[in-house]
Amino acid sequence: MIGLGTWKFAVDTVFYNGAAILTITHDGEYAIKVELPDMTGMAIAVGDITEDGDTLNGTATTDMLKGKDIPCSITFDGDEAEGVMKVPFIGKLKLKSGKKIG
């Protein structure tokens, strides 16, 4: 199992500039809880999470893009990580400078 714990990433896009907090757990299968502290009313769910070496891959969904799957991946290197989400109509959204905070 990789990436367990709480991680803080920097997100800088036209639509959102702030932090993304991801809490990754494993209780028989991976679960990722996503929080955007600087944005209210935005719910993001991540499912179909698989492990591939030092990378977790999954599919995110949000009410803002109903019916659209958002492929995502996070690659871990010790207490650091980088990620990417391929958001329809927007393109690649990078999760940068990930640091383990808990």
Phi and psi restraints in degrees (range 20) as a CNS / XPLOR table:
assign (resid 1 and name C) (resid 2 and name N)
       (resid 2 and name CA) (resid 2 and name C) 1.0 -126.8 20.0 2
assign (resid 2 and name N) (resid 2 and name CA)
       (resid 2 and name C) (resid 3 and name N) 1.0 156.9 20.0 2
assign (resid 2 and name C) (resid 3 and name N)
       (resid 3 and name CA) (resid 3 and name C) 1.0 73.1 20.0 2
assign (resid 3 and name N) (resid 3 and name CA)
       (resid 3 and name C) (resid 4 and name N) 1.0 9.9 20.0 2
assign (resid 3 and name C) (resid 4 and name N)
       (resid 4 and name CA) (resid 4 and name C) 1.0 -65.5 20.0 2
assign (resid 4 and name N) (resid 4 and name CA)
       (resid 4 and name C) (resid 5 and name N) 1.0 139.7 20.0 2
assign (resid 4 and name C) (resid 5 and name N)
       (resid 5 and name CA) (resid 5 and name C) 1.0 124.5 20.0 2
assign (resid 5 and name N) (resid 5 and name CA)
       (resid 5 and name C) (resid 6 and name N) 1.0 -164.3 20.0 2
assign (resid 5 and name C) (resid 6 and name N)
       (resid 6 and name CA) (resid 6 and name C) 1.0 -111.8 20.0 2
assign (resid 6 and name N) (resid 6 and name CA)
       (resid 6 and name C) (resid 7 and name N) 1.0 133.3 20.0 2
assign (resid 6 and name C) (resid 7 and name N)
       (resid 7 and name CA) (resid 7 and name C) 1.0 -126.8 20.0 2
assign (resid 7 and name N) (resid 7 and name CA)
       (resid 7 and name C) (resid 8 and name N) 1.0 144.4 20.0 2
assign (resid 7 and name C) (resid 8 and name N)
       (resid 8 and name CA) (resid 8 and name C) 1.0 -117.7 20.0 2
assign (resid 8 and name N) (resid 8 and name CA)
       (resid 8 and name C) (resid 9 and name N) 1.0 127.4 20.0 2
assign (resid 8 and name C) (resid 9 and name N)
       (resid 9 and name CA) (resid 9 and name C) 1.0 -119.8 20.0 2
assign (resid 9 and name N) (resid 9 and name CA)
       (resid 9 and name C) (resid 10 and name N) 1.0 152.4 20.0 2
assign (resid 9 and name C) (resid 10 and name N)
       (resid 10 and name CA) (resid 10 and name C) 1.0 -93.4 20.0 2
assign (resid 10 and name N) (resid 10 and name CA)
       (resid 10 and name C) (resid 11 and name N) 1.0 135.6 20.0 2
assign (resid 10 and name C) (resid 11 and name N)
       (resid 11 and name CA) (resid 11 and name C) 1.0 -127.3 20.0 2
assign (resid 11 and name N) (resid 11 and name CA)
       (resid 11 and name C) (resid 12 and name N) 1.0 126.9 20.0 2
assign (resid 11 and name C) (resid 12 and name N)
       (resid 12 and name CA) (resid 12 and name C) 1.0 -135.7 20.0 2
assign (resid 12 and name N) (resid 12 and name CA)
       (resid 12 and name C) (resid 13 and name N) 1.0 98.6 20.0 2
assign (resid 12 and name C) (resid 13 and name N)
       (resid 13 and name CA) (resid 13 and name C) 1.0 -133.5 20.0 2
assign (resid 13 and name N) (resid 13 and name CA)
       (resid 13 and name C) (resid 14 and name N) 1.0 174.7 20.0 2
assign (resid 13 and name C) (resid 14 and name N)
       (resid 14 and name CA) (resid 14 and name C) 1.0 -62.6 20.0 2
assign (resid 14 and name N) (resid 14 and name CA)
       (resid 14 and name C) (resid 15 and name N) 1.0 -33.4 20.0 2
assign (resid 14 and name C) (resid 15 and name N)
       (resid 15 and name CA) (resid 15 and name C) 1.0 -89.7 20.0 2
assign (resid 15 and name N) (resid 15 and name CA)
       (resid 15 and name C) (resid 16 and name N) 1.0 -25.6 20.0 2
assign (resid 15 and name C) (resid 16 and name N)
       (resid 16 and name CA) (resid 16 and name C) 1.0 -153.9 20.0 2
assign (resid 16 and name N) (resid 16 and name CA)
       (resid 16 and name C) (resid 17 and name N) 1.0 130.9 20.0 2
assign (resid 16 and name C) (resid 17 and name N)
       (resid 17 and name CA) (resid 17 and name C) 1.0 -130.7 20.0 2
assign (resid 17 and name N) (resid 17 and name CA)
       (resid 17 and name C) (resid 18 and name N) 1.0 109.8 20.0 2
assign (resid 17 and name C) (resid 18 and name N)
       (resid 18 and name CA) (resid 18 and name C) 1.0 171.3 20.0 2
assign (resid 18 and name N) (resid 18 and name CA)
       (resid 18 and name C) (resid 19 and name N) 1.0 -151.6 20.0 2
assign (resid 18 and name C) (resid 19 and name N)
       (resid 19 and name CA) (resid 19 and name C) 1.0 -105.8 20.0 2
assign (resid 19 and name N) (resid 19 and name CA)
       (resid 19 and name C) (resid 20 and name N) 1.0 152.0 20.0 2
assign (resid 19 and name C) (resid 20 and name N)
       (resid 20 and name CA) (resid 20 and name C) 1.0 -121.7 20.0 2
assign (resid 20 and name N) (resid 20 and name CA)
       (resid 20 and name C) (resid 21 and name N) 1.0 125.5 20.0 2
assign (resid 20 and name C) (resid 21 and name N)
       (resid 21 and name CA) (resid 21 and name C) 1.0 -107.2 20.0 2
assign (resid 21 and name N) (resid 21 and name CA)
       (resid 21 and name C) (resid 22 and name N) 1.0 120.5 20.0 2
assign (resid 21 and name C) (resid 22 and name N)
       (resid 22 and name CA) (resid 22 and name C) 1.0 -115.4 20.0 2
assign (resid 22 and name N) (resid 22 and name CA)
       (resid 22 and name C) (resid 23 and name N) 1.0 128.4 20.0 2
assign (resid 22 and name C) (resid 23 and name N)
       (resid 23 and name CA) (resid 23 and name C) 1.0 -110.2 20.0 2
assign (resid 23 and name N) (resid 23 and name CA)
       (resid 23 and name C) (resid 24 and name N) 1.0 119.5 20.0 2
assign (resid 23 and name C) (resid 24 and name N)
       (resid 24 and name CA) (resid 24 and name C) 1.0 -110.6 20.0 2
assign (resid 24 and name N) (resid 24 and name CA)
       (resid 24 and name C) (resid 25 and name N) 1.0 125.1 20.0 2
assign (resid 24 and name C) (resid 25 and name N)
       (resid 25 and name CA) (resid 25 and name C) 1.0 -127.6 20.0 2
assign (resid 25 and name N) (resid 25 and name CA)
       (resid 25 and name C) (resid 26 and name N) 1.0 166.5 20.0 2
assign (resid 25 and name C) (resid 26 and name N)
       (resid 26 and name CA) (resid 26 and name C) 1.0 -145.3 20.0 2
assign (resid 26 and name N) (resid 26 and name CA)
       (resid 26 and name C) (resid 27 and name N) 1.0 112.9 20.0 2
assign (resid 26 and name C) (resid 27 and name N)
       (resid 27 and name CA) (resid 27 and name C) 1.0 -133.2 20.0 2
assign (resid 27 and name N) (resid 27 and name CA)
       (resid 27 and name C) (resid 28 and name N) 1.0 70.9 20.0 2
assign (resid 27 and name C) (resid 28 and name N)
       (resid 28 and name CA) (resid 28 and name C) 1.0 92.2 20.0 2
assign (resid 28 and name N) (resid 28 and name CA)
       (resid 28 and name C) (resid 29 and name N) 1.0 -31.0 20.0 2
assign (resid 28 and name C) (resid 29 and name N)
       (resid 29 and name CA) (resid 29 and name C) 1.0 -153.6 20.0 2
assign (resid 29 and name N) (resid 29 and name CA)
       (resid 29 and name C) (resid 30 and name N) 1.0 159.9 20.0 2
assign (resid 29 and name C) (resid 30 and name N)
       (resid 30 and name CA) (resid 30 and name C) 1.0 -72.4 20.0 2
assign (resid 30 and name N) (resid 30 and name CA)
       (resid 30 and name C) (resid 31 and name N) 1.0 147.3 20.0 2
assign (resid 30 and name C) (resid 31 and name N)
       (resid 31 and name CA) (resid 31 and name C) 1.0 -138.5 20.0 2
assign (resid 31 and name N) (resid 31 and name CA)
       (resid 31 and name C) (resid 32 and name N) 1.0 140.0 20.0 2
assign (resid 31 and name C) (resid 32 and name N)
       (resid 32 and name CA) (resid 32 and name C) 1.0 -127.1 20.0 2
assign (resid 32 and name N) (resid 32 and name CA)
       (resid 32 and name C) (resid 33 and name N) 1.0 122.3 20.0 2
assign (resid 32 and name C) (resid 33 and name N)
       (resid 33 and name CA) (resid 33 and name C) 1.0 -100.7 20.0 2
assign (resid 33 and name N) (resid 33 and name CA)
       (resid 33 and name C) (resid 34 and name N) 1.0 128.2 20.0 2
assign (resid 33 and name C) (resid 34 and name N)
       (resid 34 and name CA) (resid 34 and name C) 1.0 -111.0 20.0 2
assign (resid 34 and name N) (resid 34 and name CA)
       (resid 34 and name C) (resid 35 and name N) 1.0 130.1 20.0 2
assign (resid 34 and name C) (resid 35 and name N)
       (resid 35 and name CA) (resid 35 and name C) 1.0 -126.3 20.0 2
assign (resid 35 and name N) (resid 35 and name CA)
       (resid 35 and name C) (resid 36 and name N) 1.0 137.4 20.0 2
assign (resid 35 and name C) (resid 36 and name N)
       (resid 36 and name CA) (resid 36 and name C) 1.0 -117.8 20.0 2
assign (resid 36 and name N) (resid 36 and name CA)
       (resid 36 and name C) (resid 37 and name N) 1.0 91.7 20.0 2
assign (resid 36 and name C) (resid 37 and name N)
       (resid 37 and name CA) (resid 37 and name C) 1.0 -58.8 20.0 2
assign (resid 37 and name N) (resid 37 and name CA)
       (resid 37 and name C) (resid 38 and name N) 1.0 -29.0 20.0 2
assign (resid 37 and name C) (resid 38 and name N)
       (resid 38 and name CA) (resid 38 and name C) 1.0 -91.5 20.0 2
assign (resid 38 and name N) (resid 38 and name CA)
       (resid 38 and name C) (resid 39 and name N) 1.0 4.7 20.0 2
assign (resid 38 and name C) (resid 39 and name N)
       (resid 39 and name CA) (resid 39 and name C) 1.0 -136.2 20.0 2
assign (resid 39 and name N) (resid 39 and name CA)
       (resid 39 and name C) (resid 40 and name N) 1.0 123.5 20.0 2
assign (resid 39 and name C) (resid 40 and name N)
       (resid 40 and name CA) (resid 40 and name C) 1.0 -98.6 20.0 2
assign (resid 40 and name N) (resid 40 and name CA)
       (resid 40 and name C) (resid 41 and name N) 1.0 151.9 20.0 2
assign (resid 40 and name C) (resid 41 and name N)
       (resid 41 and name CA) (resid 41 and name C) 1.0 80.1 20.0 2
assign (resid 41 and name N) (resid 41 and name CA)
       (resid 41 and name C) (resid 42 and name N) 1.0 7.8 20.0 2
assign (resid 41 and name C) (resid 42 and name N)
       (resid 42 and name CA) (resid 42 and name C) 1.0 -108.0 20.0 2
assign (resid 42 and name N) (resid 42 and name CA)
       (resid 42 and name C) (resid 43 and name N) 1.0 109.5 20.0 2
assign (resid 42 and name C) (resid 43 and name N)
       (resid 43 and name CA) (resid 43 and name C) 1.0 -103.0 20.0 2
assign (resid 43 and name N) (resid 43 and name CA)
       (resid 43 and name C) (resid 44 and name N) 1.0 131.2 20.0 2
assign (resid 43 and name C) (resid 44 and name N)
       (resid 44 and name CA) (resid 44 and name C) 1.0 -126.6 20.0 2
assign (resid 44 and name N) (resid 44 and name CA)
       (resid 44 and name C) (resid 45 and name N) 1.0 127.7 20.0 2
assign (resid 44 and name C) (resid 45 and name N)
       (resid 45 and name CA) (resid 45 and name C) 1.0 -113.6 20.0 2
assign (resid 45 and name N) (resid 45 and name CA)
       (resid 45 and name C) (resid 46 and name N) 1.0 141.3 20.0 2
assign (resid 45 and name C) (resid 46 and name N)
       (resid 46 and name CA) (resid 46 and name C) 1.0 -122.2 20.0 2
assign (resid 46 and name N) (resid 46 and name CA)
       (resid 46 and name C) (resid 47 and name N) 1.0 129.4 20.0 2
assign (resid 46 and name C) (resid 47 and name N)
       (resid 47 and name CA) (resid 47 and name C) 1.0 -137.4 20.0 2
assign (resid 47 and name N) (resid 47 and name CA)
       (resid 47 and name C) (resid 48 and name N) 1.0 -176.2 20.0 2
assign (resid 47 and name C) (resid 48 and name N)
       (resid 48 and name CA) (resid 48 and name C) 1.0 50.9 20.0 2
assign (resid 48 and name N) (resid 48 and name CA)
       (resid 48 and name C) (resid 49 and name N) 1.0 46.1 20.0 2
assign (resid 48 and name C) (resid 49 and name N)
       (resid 49 and name CA) (resid 49 and name C) 1.0 -83.9 20.0 2
assign (resid 49 and name N) (resid 49 and name CA)
       (resid 49 and name C) (resid 50 and name N) 1.0 128.3 20.0 2
assign (resid 49 and name C) (resid 50 and name N)
       (resid 50 and name CA) (resid 50 and name C) 1.0 -128.2 20.0 2
assign (resid 50 and name N) (resid 50 and name CA)
       (resid 50 and name C) (resid 51 and name N) 1.0 154.9 20.0 2
assign (resid 50 and name C) (resid 51 and name N)
       (resid 51 and name CA) (resid 51 and name C) 1.0 -103.5 20.0 2
assign (resid 51 and name N) (resid 51 and name CA)
       (resid 51 and name C) (resid 52 and name N) 1.0 133.7 20.0 2
assign (resid 51 and name C) (resid 52 and name N)
       (resid 52 and name CA) (resid 52 and name C) 1.0 -138.1 20.0 2
assign (resid 52 and name N) (resid 52 and name CA)
       (resid 52 and name C) (resid 53 and name N) 1.0 91.6 20.0 2
assign (resid 52 and name C) (resid 53 and name N)
       (resid 53 and name CA) (resid 53 and name C) 1.0 66.4 20.0 2
assign (resid 53 and name N) (resid 53 and name CA)
       (resid 53 and name C) (resid 54 and name N) 1.0 -119.3 20.0 2
assign (resid 53 and name C) (resid 54 and name N)
       (resid 54 and name CA) (resid 54 and name C) 1.0 -98.7 20.0 2
assign (resid 54 and name N) (resid 54 and name CA)
       (resid 54 and name C) (resid 55 and name N) 1.0 20.3 20.0 2
assign (resid 54 and name C) (resid 55 and name N)
       (resid 55 and name CA) (resid 55 and name C) 1.0 -125.1 20.0 2
assign (resid 55 and name N) (resid 55 and name CA)
       (resid 55 and name C) (resid 56 and name N) 1.0 138.6 20.0 2
assign (resid 55 and name C) (resid 56 and name N)
       (resid 56 and name CA) (resid 56 and name C) 1.0 -104.6 20.0 2
assign (resid 56 and name N) (resid 56 and name CA)
       (resid 56 and name C) (resid 57 and name N) 1.0 131.2 20.0 2
assign (resid 56 and name C) (resid 57 and name N)
       (resid 57 and name CA) (resid 57 and name C) 1.0 -115.3 20.0 2
assign (resid 57 and name N) (resid 57 and name CA)
       (resid 57 and name C) (resid 58 and name N) 1.0 145.8 20.0 2
assign (resid 57 and name C) (resid 58 and name N)
       (resid 58 and name CA) (resid 58 and name C) 1.0 -161.1 20.0 2
assign (resid 58 and name N) (resid 58 and name CA)
       (resid 58 and name C) (resid 59 and name N) 1.0 -174.8 20.0 2
assign (resid 58 and name C) (resid 59 and name N)
       (resid 59 and name CA) (resid 59 and name C) 1.0 -128.6 20.0 2
assign (resid 59 and name N) (resid 59 and name CA)
       (resid 59 and name C) (resid 60 and name N) 1.0 122.4 20.0 2
assign (resid 59 and name C) (resid 60 and name N)
       (resid 60 and name CA) (resid 60 and name C) 1.0 -99.4 20.0 2
assign (resid 60 and name N) (resid 60 and name CA)
       (resid 60 and name C) (resid 61 and name N) 1.0 153.6 20.0 2
assign (resid 60 and name C) (resid 61 and name N)
       (resid 61 and name CA) (resid 61 and name C) 1.0 -137.0 20.0 2
assign (resid 61 and name N) (resid 61 and name CA)
       (resid 61 and name C) (resid 62 and name N) 1.0 154.8 20.0 2
assign (resid 61 and name C) (resid 62 and name N)
       (resid 62 and name CA) (resid 62 and name C) 1.0 -149.9 20.0 2
assign (resid 62 and name N) (resid 62 and name CA)
       (resid 62 and name C) (resid 63 and name N) 1.0 151.0 20.0 2
assign (resid 62 and name C) (resid 63 and name N)
       (resid 63 and name CA) (resid 63 and name C) 1.0 -63.8 20.0 2
assign (resid 63 and name N) (resid 63 and name CA)
       (resid 63 and name C) (resid 64 and name N) 1.0 -24.1 20.0 2
assign (resid 63 and name C) (resid 64 and name N)
       (resid 64 and name CA) (resid 64 and name C) 1.0 -68.3 20.0 2
assign (resid 64 and name N) (resid 64 and name CA)
       (resid 64 and name C) (resid 65 and name N) 1.0 -23.7 20.0 2
assign (resid 64 and name C) (resid 65 and name N)
       (resid 65 and name CA) (resid 65 and name C) 1.0 -129.0 20.0 2
assign (resid 65 and name N) (resid 65 and name CA)
       (resid 65 and name C) (resid 66 and name N) 1.0 65.5 20.0 2
assign (resid 65 and name C) (resid 66 and name N)
       (resid 66 and name CA) (resid 66 and name C) 1.0 -55.6 20.0 2
assign (resid 66 and name N) (resid 66 and name CA)
       (resid 66 and name C) (resid 67 and name N) 1.0 132.7 20.0 2
assign (resid 66 and name C) (resid 67 and name N)
       (resid 67 and name CA) (resid 67 and name C) 1.0 79.0 20.0 2
assign (resid 67 and name N) (resid 67 and name CA)
       (resid 67 and name C) (resid 68 and name N) 1.0 1.8 20.0 2
assign (resid 67 and name C) (resid 68 and name N)
       (resid 68 and name CA) (resid 68 and name C) 1.0 -107.6 20.0 2
assign (resid 68 and name N) (resid 68 and name CA)
       (resid 68 and name C) (resid 69 and name N) 1.0 128.3 20.0 2
assign (resid 68 and name C) (resid 69 and name N)
       (resid 69 and name CA) (resid 69 and name C) 1.0 -86.8 20.0 2
assign (resid 69 and name N) (resid 69 and name CA)
       (resid 69 and name C) (resid 70 and name N) 1.0 142.0 20.0 2
assign (resid 69 and name C) (resid 70 and name N)
       (resid 70 and name CA) (resid 70 and name C) 1.0 -119.7 20.0 2
assign (resid 70 and name N) (resid 70 and name CA)
       (resid 70 and name C) (resid 71 and name N) 1.0 99.6 20.0 2
assign (resid 70 and name C) (resid 71 and name N)
       (resid 71 and name CA) (resid 71 and name C) 1.0 -62.5 20.0 2
assign (resid 71 and name N) (resid 71 and name CA)
       (resid 71 and name C) (resid 72 and name N) 1.0 137.2 20.0 2
assign (resid 71 and name C) (resid 72 and name N)
       (resid 72 and name CA) (resid 72 and name C) 1.0 -143.1 20.0 2
assign (resid 72 and name N) (resid 72 and name CA)
       (resid 72 and name C) (resid 73 and name N) 1.0 155.5 20.0 2
assign (resid 72 and name C) (resid 73 and name N)
       (resid 73 and name CA) (resid 73 and name C) 1.0 -149.6 20.0 2
assign (resid 73 and name N) (resid 73 and name CA)
       (resid 73 and name C) (resid 74 and name N) 1.0 149.1 20.0 2
assign (resid 73 and name C) (resid 74 and name N)
       (resid 74 and name CA) (resid 74 and name C) 1.0 -133.7 20.0 2
assign (resid 74 and name N) (resid 74 and name CA)
       (resid 74 and name C) (resid 75 and name N) 1.0 127.2 20.0 2
assign (resid 74 and name C) (resid 75 and name N)
       (resid 75 and name CA) (resid 75 and name C) 1.0 -108.8 20.0 2
assign (resid 75 and name N) (resid 75 and name CA)
       (resid 75 and name C) (resid 76 and name N) 1.0 130.4 20.0 2
assign (resid 75 and name C) (resid 76 and name N)
       (resid 76 and name CA) (resid 76 and name C) 1.0 -107.0 20.0 2
assign (resid 76 and name N) (resid 76 and name CA)
       (resid 76 and name C) (resid 77 and name N) 1.0 142.7 20.0 2
assign (resid 76 and name C) (resid 77 and name N)
       (resid 77 and name CA) (resid 77 and name C) 1.0 -140.9 20.0 2
assign (resid 77 and name N) (resid 77 and name CA)
       (resid 77 and name C) (resid 78 and name N) 1.0 88.4 20.0 2
assign (resid 77 and name C) (resid 78 and name N)
       (resid 78 and name CA) (resid 78 and name C) 1.0 66.1 20.0 2
assign (resid 78 and name N) (resid 78 and name CA)
       (resid 78 and name C) (resid 79 and name N) 1.0 -122.7 20.0 2
assign (resid 78 and name C) (resid 79 and name N)
       (resid 79 and name CA) (resid 79 and name C) 1.0 -95.9 20.0 2
assign (resid 79 and name N) (resid 79 and name CA)
       (resid 79 and name C) (resid 80 and name N) 1.0 20.1 20.0 2
assign (resid 79 and name C) (resid 80 and name N)
       (resid 80 and name CA) (resid 80 and name C) 1.0 -126.6 20.0 2
assign (resid 80 and name N) (resid 80 and name CA)
       (resid 80 and name C) (resid 81 and name N) 1.0 155.5 20.0 2
assign (resid 80 and name C) (resid 81 and name N)
       (resid 81 and name CA) (resid 81 and name C) 1.0 -156.8 20.0 2
assign (resid 81 and name N) (resid 81 and name CA)
       (resid 81 and name C) (resid 82 and name N) 1.0 157.5 20.0 2
assign (resid 81 and name C) (resid 82 and name N)
       (resid 82 and name CA) (resid 82 and name C) 1.0 -136.4 20.0 2
assign (resid 82 and name N) (resid 82 and name CA)
       (resid 82 and name C) (resid 83 and name N) 1.0 147.6 20.0 2
assign (resid 82 and name C) (resid 83 and name N)
       (resid 83 and name CA) (resid 83 and name C) 1.0 -143.3 20.0 2
assign (resid 83 and name N) (resid 83 and name CA)
       (resid 83 and name C) (resid 84 and name N) 1.0 168.7 20.0 2
assign (resid 83 and name C) (resid 84 and name N)
       (resid 84 and name CA) (resid 84 and name C) 1.0 -148.6 20.0 2
assign (resid 84 and name N) (resid 84 and name CA)
       (resid 84 and name C) (resid 85 and name N) 1.0 142.4 20.0 2
assign (resid 84 and name C) (resid 85 and name N)
       (resid 85 and name CA) (resid 85 and name C) 1.0 -123.8 20.0 2
assign (resid 85 and name N) (resid 85 and name CA)
       (resid 85 and name C) (resid 86 and name N) 1.0 133.0 20.0 2
assign (resid 85 and name C) (resid 86 and name N)
       (resid 86 and name CA) (resid 86 and name C) 1.0 -98.5 20.0 2
assign (resid 86 and name N) (resid 86 and name CA)
       (resid 86 and name C) (resid 87 and name N) 1.0 92.2 20.0 2
assign (resid 86 and name C) (resid 87 and name N)
       (resid 87 and name CA) (resid 87 and name C) 1.0 -89.0 20.0 2
assign (resid 87 and name N) (resid 87 and name CA)
       (resid 87 and name C) (resid 88 and name N) 1.0 124.3 20.0 2
assign (resid 87 and name C) (resid 88 and name N)
       (resid 88 and name CA) (resid 88 and name C) 1.0 -55.7 20.0 2
assign (resid 88 and name N) (resid 88 and name CA)
       (resid 88 and name C) (resid 89 and name N) 1.0 140.9 20.0 2
assign (resid 88 and name C) (resid 89 and name N)
       (resid 89 and name CA) (resid 89 and name C) 1.0 73.0 20.0 2
assign (resid 89 and name N) (resid 89 and name CA)
       (resid 89 and name C) (resid 90 and name N) 1.0 -12.0 20.0 2
assign (resid 89 and name C) (resid 90 and name N)
       (resid 90 and name CA) (resid 90 and name C) 1.0 -114.2 20.0 2
assign (resid 90 and name N) (resid 90 and name CA)
       (resid 90 and name C) (resid 91 and name N) 1.0 -43.2 20.0 2
assign (resid 90 and name C) (resid 91 and name N)
       (resid 91 and name CA) (resid 91 and name C) 1.0 108.4 20.0 2
assign (resid 91 and name N) (resid 91 and name CA)
       (resid 91 and name C) (resid 92 and name N) 1.0 -156.1 20.0 2
assign (resid 91 and name C) (resid 92 and name N)
       (resid 92 and name CA) (resid 92 and name C) 1.0 -75.9 20.0 2
assign (resid 92 and name N) (resid 92 and name CA)
       (resid 92 and name C) (resid 93 and name N) 1.0 126.5 20.0 2
assign (resid 92 and name C) (resid 93 and name N)
       (resid 93 and name CA) (resid 93 and name C) 1.0 -109.5 20.0 2
assign (resid 93 and name N) (resid 93 and name CA)
       (resid 93 and name C) (resid 94 and name N) 1.0 117.7 20.0 2
assign (resid 93 and name C) (resid 94 and name N)
       (resid 94 and name CA) (resid 94 and name C) 1.0 -92.0 20.0 2
assign (resid 94 and name N) (resid 94 and name CA)
       (resid 94 and name C) (resid 95 and name N) 1.0 136.1 20.0 2
assign (resid 94 and name C) (resid 95 and name N)
       (resid 95 and name CA) (resid 95 and name C) 1.0 -100.0 20.0 2
assign (resid 95 and name N) (resid 95 and name CA)
       (resid 95 and name C) (resid 96 and name N) 1.0 106.4 20.0 2
assign (resid 95 and name C) (resid 96 and name N)
       (resid 96 and name CA) (resid 96 and name C) 1.0 -105.6 20.0 2
assign (resid 96 and name N) (resid 96 and name CA)
       (resid 96 and name C) (resid 97 and name N) 1.0 158.4 20.0 2
assign (resid 96 and name C) (resid 97 and name N)
       (resid 97 and name CA) (resid 97 and name C) 1.0 51.3 20.0 2
assign (resid 97 and name N) (resid 97 and name CA)
       (resid 97 and name C) (resid 98 and name N) 1.0 43.1 20.0 2
assign (resid 97 and name C) (resid 98 and name N)
       (resid 98 and name CA) (resid 98 and name C) 1.0 -65.2 20.0 2
assign (resid 98 and name N) (resid 98 and name CA)
       (resid 98 and name C) (resid 99 and name N) 1.0 130.5 20.0 2
assign (resid 98 and name C) (resid 99 and name N)
       (resid 99 and name CA) (resid 99 and name C) 1.0 -129.0 20.0 2
assign (resid 99 and name N) (resid 99 and name CA)
       (resid 99 and name C) (resid 100 and name N) 1.0 138.2 20.0 2
assign (resid 99 and name C) (resid 100 and name N)
       (resid 100 and name CA) (resid 100 and name C) 1.0 -75.0 20.0 2
assign (resid 100 and name N) (resid 100 and name CA)
       (resid 100 and name C) (resid 101 and name N) 1.0 125.8 20.0 2
assign (resid 100 and name C) (resid 101 and name N)
       (resid 101 and name CA) (resid 101 and name C) 1.0 -117.8 20.0 2
assign (resid 101 and name N) (resid 101 and name CA)
       (resid 101 and name C) (resid 102 and name N) 1.0 0.1 20.0 2
